[in-house]
Amino acid sequence: MKFFNDIRNLDRNNVGGWPSSVKIFFTGLLFVAIVFIGWYVSVSNQQDELAALATKEVQLKKDFASKQAKAVNLEALQQQLDEMQDMLRQLLRQLPSKTEMPELLVDISQTALSTGLQTELFQPGNETKKDFYAEKPITLRMSGTYHQFGAFISGVASLPRVVILTLHDVSLTPKSPSKAGGASDGQLVLQGTVKTYRYLDDDESAEAKSTHKKKAGGRK
């Protein structure tokens, strides 16, 4: 009873005059409050860390399941990749080789002449080697009728080797009448750049890949 009477009769302006029992009580209460606050902050941080770790655990389980599925099918996927690479090599072998390229360019030019096209310019450029093939640009200017151009494309497609021609900055325009005043007779002019391709042999392919890696490393 005396303790409660002391609390009721406390002088807030004279803390030093409080009874010892009251001072001990409030000191203990303050200590408990500090300990509780410290515990709450610590537990709160640990709960946040626990939640983050739980989220990470879920993600790691998903990654593990995905990698496990890939690992189970790794042998089949490797076999499929090997088969695709073999098919790619077989398709590439159908393209002209390095030694066949000059003859191929002659065949393309002769095909244009045989269809009646007038070749005003047929200038092969320097080839560019990629990982497993090389492309060779040809700057050209030809004139002829629509049907002659169609026959030229058909003739190129029927060459013994697979010939791929891609168009780059090519224009097809009506031919201007001659200075003598004659009509163009449906003549068209095709000019621009086409690219043809050949496969690289194993040594050339390895050299090209090495060159590309060095260039990629130099750009980093």
C-alpha positions as CSV (number, residue, x, y, z in Angstrom):
1,M,0.0,0.0,0.0
2,K,2.8,2.4,0.9
3,F,4.3,1.8,-2.6
4,F,1.1,2.8,-4.3
5,N,0.7,5.8,-2.0
6,D,4.3,6.9,-2.9
7,I,3.4,6.7,-6.6
8,R,0.2,8.7,-6.2
9,N,2.1,11.4,-4.2
10,L,5.1,11.7,-6.6
11,D,6.4,15.2,-7.3
12,R,7.1,15.3,-11.0
13,N,9.3,18.4,-10.5
14,N,11.5,16.7,-7.9
15,V,12.5,13.3,-9.4
16,G,15.5,13.2,-7.1
17,G,13.3,13.2,-4.0
18,W,11.3,10.1,-5.1
19,P,11.4,7.1,-2.8
20,S,14.0,4.4,-3.6
21,S,11.4,1.8,-4.3
22,V,9.7,4.1,-6.9
23,K,13.0,4.9,-8.5
24,I,13.9,1.2,-8.7
25,F,10.4,0.5,-10.2
26,F,10.7,3.1,-12.9
27,T,14.3,2.2,-13.7
28,G,13.2,-1.5,-14.1
29,L,10.2,-0.4,-16.2
30,L,12.5,1.7,-18.5
31,F,15.0,-1.2,-18.8
32,V,12.2,-3.6,-19.8
33,A,10.9,-1.0,-22.4
34,I,14.4,-0.6,-23.9
35,V,14.8,-4.4,-24.0
36,F,11.4,-4.8,-25.6
37,I,12.0,-2.1,-28.3
38,G,15.4,-3.6,-29.1
39,W,13.9,-7.1,-29.3
40,Y,11.1,-5.9,-31.5
41,V,13.4,-4.1,-33.9
42,S,15.7,-7.1,-34.1
43,V,12.8,-9.5,-34.7
44,S,11.3,-7.2,-37.3
45,N,14.5,-7.1,-39.3
46,Q,14.9,-10.9,-39.0
47,Q,11.3,-11.3,-40.2
48,D,12.1,-9.1,-43.3
49,E,15.2,-11.2,-43.9
50,L,13.2,-14.3,-43.5
51,A,10.6,-13.1,-46.0
52,A,13.3,-12.3,-48.5
53,L,15.0,-15.6,-48.0
54,A,11.7,-17.4,-48.5
55,T,11.1,-15.5,-51.8
56,K,14.7,-16.4,-52.9
57,E,14.0,-20.1,-51.9
58,V,11.0,-20.2,-54.1
59,Q,13.0,-18.7,-57.0
60,L,15.9,-21.1,-56.5
61,K,13.5,-24.1,-56.5
62,K,12.0,-22.9,-59.8
63,D,15.6,-22.5,-61.2
64,F,16.5,-25.9,-59.9
65,A,13.4,-27.5,-61.5
66,S,14.1,-25.8,-64.8
67,K,17.8,-26.9,-64.8
68,Q,16.9,-30.4,-63.7
69,A,14.5,-30.7,-66.6
70,K,17.2,-29.5,-69.0
71,A,19.7,-31.9,-67.4
72,V,17.4,-34.9,-67.8
73,N,16.9,-34.0,-71.5
74,L,20.5,-32.9,-72.1
75,E,21.5,-36.1,-74.0
76,A,18.5,-35.9,-76.3
77,L,19.0,-32.2,-76.9
78,Q,22.7,-32.7,-77.7
79,Q,21.8,-35.4,-80.1
80,Q,19.2,-33.1,-81.7
81,L,21.8,-30.3,-82.0
82,D,24.3,-32.7,-83.6
83,E,21.7,-33.7,-86.1
84,M,20.8,-30.1,-86.9
85,Q,24.5,-29.3,-87.4
86,D,24.9,-32.2,-89.7
87,M,21.9,-31.0,-91.8
88,L,23.3,-27.5,-91.9
89,R,26.7,-28.8,-93.1
90,Q,25.0,-30.8,-95.8
91,L,23.0,-27.8,-96.9
92,L,26.1,-25.6,-96.9
93,R,27.9,-28.2,-99.1
94,Q,25.4,-27.5,-101.8
95,L,26.7,-23.9,-102.1
96,P,29.6,-23.2,-104.3
97,S,33.1,-23.8,-102.9
98,K,36.0,-21.4,-103.1
99,T,37.4,-23.0,-106.3
100,E,34.0,-23.0,-107.9
101,M,33.2,-19.3,-107.2
102,P,35.0,-17.8,-110.3
103,E,33.3,-20.3,-112.6
104,L,30.0,-19.5,-110.9
105,L,30.4,-15.8,-111.6
106,V,31.1,-16.6,-115.2
107,D,28.0,-18.8,-115.4
108,I,25.8,-16.0,-114.0
109,S,27.2,-13.5,-116.5
110,Q,26.7,-16.0,-119.4
111,T,23.2,-16.7,-118.2
112,A,22.4,-13.0,-118.5
113,L,23.8,-12.8,-122.0
114,S,21.9,-15.9,-123.1
115,T,18.6,-14.5,-122.1
116,G,19.2,-11.4,-124.2
117,L,19.9,-9.0,-121.3
118,Q,22.4,-6.2,-122.1
119,T,25.0,-6.2,-119.3
120,E,26.4,-2.7,-118.9
121,L,28.2,-3.4,-115.6
122,F,29.0,-6.7,-113.8
123,Q,31.7,-6.0,-111.2
124,P,32.3,-8.5,-108.4
125,G,33.6,-7.0,-105.1
126,N,35.6,-8.2,-102.2
127,E,34.0,-11.1,-100.3
128,T,33.2,-10.9,-96.6
129,K,33.7,-14.1,-94.5
130,K,31.1,-14.9,-91.8
131,D,31.3,-17.8,-89.3
132,F,30.5,-20.5,-91.8
133,Y,29.9,-18.8,-95.2
134,A,31.3,-16.0,-97.3
135,E,29.3,-13.4,-99.2
136,K,30.4,-11.7,-102.4
137,P,28.8,-8.5,-103.7
138,I,28.3,-7.9,-107.4
139,T,27.6,-4.4,-108.6
140,L,25.6,-4.6,-111.8
141,R,23.6,-2.7,-114.3
142,M,21.5,-4.7,-116.8
143,S,18.8,-3.7,-119.3
144,G,16.1,-5.9,-120.9
145,T,12.4,-6.7,-120.9
146,Y,10.4,-8.1,-118.0
147,H,10.4,-11.6,-119.5
148,Q,14.1,-11.5,-120.1
149,F,14.7,-10.8,-116.4
150,G,12.4,-13.6,-115.6
151,A,14.3,-16.0,-117.8
152,F,17.6,-14.8,-116.2
153,I,16.3,-15.6,-112.7
154,S,15.1,-19.0,-114.0
155,G,18.4,-19.7,-115.6
156,V,20.4,-18.9,-112.5
157,A,18.1,-21.2,-110.4
158,S,18.8,-24.1,-112.8
159,L,22.6,-23.9,-112.5
160,P,24.2,-27.1,-111.2
161,R,25.2,-25.6,-107.9
162,V,22.7,-23.9,-105.5
163,V,23.0,-20.2,-106.2
164,I,21.6,-17.7,-103.7
165,L,21.3,-14.1,-104.9
166,T,20.1,-11.4,-102.5
167,L,19.2,-7.9,-103.6
168,H,20.7,-4.8,-101.9
169,D,19.8,-1.3,-103.0
170,V,18.5,-2.6,-106.3
171,S,16.2,-0.5,-108.5
172,L,14.2,-1.6,-111.6
173,T,13.2,1.4,-113.7
174,P,11.9,1.9,-117.3
175,K,14.7,2.5,-119.7
176,S,14.9,6.1,-121.0
177,P,14.2,6.5,-124.8
178,S,17.3,6.8,-126.9
179,K,18.6,10.2,-127.9
180,A,17.4,9.6,-131.4
181,G,13.9,9.7,-130.1
182,G,13.1,6.0,-130.3
183,A,10.9,4.3,-127.8
184,S,12.2,2.1,-125.0
185,D,10.0,-0.8,-126.2
186,G,9.3,-1.9,-122.7
187,Q,12.9,-2.1,-121.7
188,L,13.8,-2.0,-118.0
189,V,17.0,-1.2,-116.3
190,L,18.1,-3.1,-113.2
191,Q,21.0,-1.6,-111.2
192,G,22.4,-2.0,-107.8
193,T,24.1,-4.7,-105.8
194,V,23.4,-8.4,-105.5
195,K,25.2,-10.8,-103.2
196,T,26.0,-14.4,-103.8
197,Y,27.3,-16.9,-101.2
198,R,29.7,-19.8,-100.9
199,Y,30.5,-22.1,-98.0
200,L,33.8,-22.0,-96.1
201,D,35.9,-25.1,-95.7
202,D,36.9,-26.2,-92.2
203,D,40.1,-24.2,-92.1
204,E,38.4,-21.0,-93.4
205,S,35.5,-21.4,-91.0
206,A,37.9,-21.7,-88.0
207,E,39.9,-18.7,-89.1
208,A,36.7,-16.6,-89.6
209,K,35.4,-17.5,-86.1
210,S,38.8,-16.7,-84.6
211,T,38.8,-13.3,-86.4
212,H,35.2,-12.5,-85.2
213,K,36.1,-13.4,-81.6
214,K,39.1,-11.1,-81.7
215,K,37.0,-8.2,-83.1
216,A,34.3,-8.8,-80.5
217,G,36.9,-8.9,-77.7
218,G,38.4,-5.6,-79.0
219,R,35.0,-3.9,-78.9
220,K,34.5,-4.6,-75.1
